[in-house]
Amino acid sequence: MRNALKLGMEWYGGDPDGDDFTANRDRYYQARKKCTEAEVDYVEAALKRHGYPP
């Protein structure tokens, strides 16, 4: 779950035109697949609380 949160911040905080944007998005969704539904909800809420996506 922490990995998904970290990857979500990297993805949302990255440059949309950057080379890593798609790779970060894919890594985020791969990490999300390993989480339970409640963990995914927590990660999404935490990202929103911290202002992601911009």
Steps between C-alpha positions, in 0.01 A plus 500: 500500500780745585662419168176582317475831687861590418459402134175696478676814623784442252254454215273794581794723588686422180513692177211386275727540198793320665626159400431355845134606513362187332744270679410654838129463422547134411706433814231670711223282356714186541549586868127567537420149375680358804286704741160419643205718403514678837871574451433641153230726645745615769773573245260694274371703797853571621609617155200736482573633850851588391382682188548227240413507218584866453 
